[in-house]
Amino acid sequence: EVQLVESGGGLVQPGGSLRLSCAASGFTIGSSSLSWVRQAPGKGPEWVSGIISGGSTYNADSVKGRFTIARDKAKNTLYLQMNSLKPEDTAVYYCTTGLVPGYWGQGTQVIVSS
């Protein structure tokens, strides 16, 4: 059974940093494509960042230069390092399988506010 469990969200001031984690089970992340998707209050889901099995990464224009997706194959865990956070980054962040989201985790809340 595929399971994705996100953690690491919280309240941070503008300009701050957070690192989100996504612990995967039921499959091997090194052989899979994975994404981070976020949903802000009152808005639809927005794809943020993705990584394919070969290791290439992709980012939405809104987060380029600020967010970095990475994985630890030994821990079967996906990460999203978020720097220079802005209030508009406030959202629930989800880890998903695929570059086109398949399975979703339960999400972790990120609030960027002073």
Residue pairs with C-beta under 8 A, 6 or more apart in sequence:
1 25
1 26
2 24
2 25
2 26
2 27
2 97
2 103
3 24
3 25
3 26
3 105
4 22
4 23
4 24
4 95
4 96
4 97
4 103
4 104
4 105
4 106
5 22
5 23
5 105
5 106
6 20
6 21
6 22
6 93
6 94
6 95
6 105
6 106
6 107
6 108
7 20
7 21
7 22
7 23
7 108
8 18
8 19
8 20
8 21
8 108
9 18
9 20
9 92
9 93
9 108
9 109
9 110
10 18
10 109
10 110
10 111
11 111
11 113
12 18
12 85
12 110
12 111
12 112
13 112
13 113
13 114
14 85
14 86
14 87
14 112
14 113
14 114
15 84
15 85
16 85
16 112
17 81
17 82
17 83
17 84
17 85
18 82
18 85
18 110
19 79
19 80
19 81
19 82
20 36
20 79
20 80
20 82
20 93
20 95
20 108
20 110
21 77
21 78
21 79
22 34
22 36
22 77
22 78
22 79
22 80
22 95
22 105
23 75
23 76
23 77
24 34
24 76
24 77
24 78
24 95
25 76
27 97
28 73
28 76
29 71
29 73
29 76
29 77
29 78
30 53
30 71
30 73
31 53
32 53
32 97
32 98
33 50
33 51
33 52
33 53
33 97
33 98
33 99
34 50
34 51
34 69
34 71
34 78
34 95
34 96
34 97
34 98
35 47
35 48
35 49
35 50
35 51
35 95
35 96
35 97
35 98
35 99
35 101
36 47
36 48
36 49
36 50
36 67
36 69
36 78
36 80
36 93
36 94
36 95
36 96
37 45
37 46
37 47
37 48
37 93
37 94
37 96
37 101
37 104
38 45
38 46
38 48
38 89
38 91
38 92
38 93
38 94
38 110
39 45
39 46
39 91
39 92
39 94
39 107
40 46
40 88
40 90
40 91
41 90
41 91
45 94
45 101
46 60
46 62
46 91
47 60
47 99
47 101
48 59
48 60
48 62
48 63
48 67
48 80
48 93
49 57
49 58
49 59
49 60
49 63
49 67
49 68
49 69
49 80
50 57
50 58
50 59
50 69
50 99
51 57
51 58
51 69
51 70
51 71
51 78
52 99
57 68
57 69
57 70
58 99
59 67
59 69
62 88
63 82
63 89
66 82
66 83
66 84
66 85
67 80
67 81
67 82
67 83
68 80
68 81
68 83
69 78
69 79
69 80
69 81
70 78
70 79
70 81
71 77
71 78
71 79
72 79
78 95
80 93
82 89
82 110
85 110
85 112
86 112
87 112
87 113
88 112
89 110
89 112
90 110
90 111
90 112
90 113
91 109
91 110
92 107
92 108
92 109
92 110
93 107
93 108
93 109
93 110
94 101
94 104
94 105
94 106
94 107
95 104
95 105
96 102
96 103
96 104
96 105
97 103
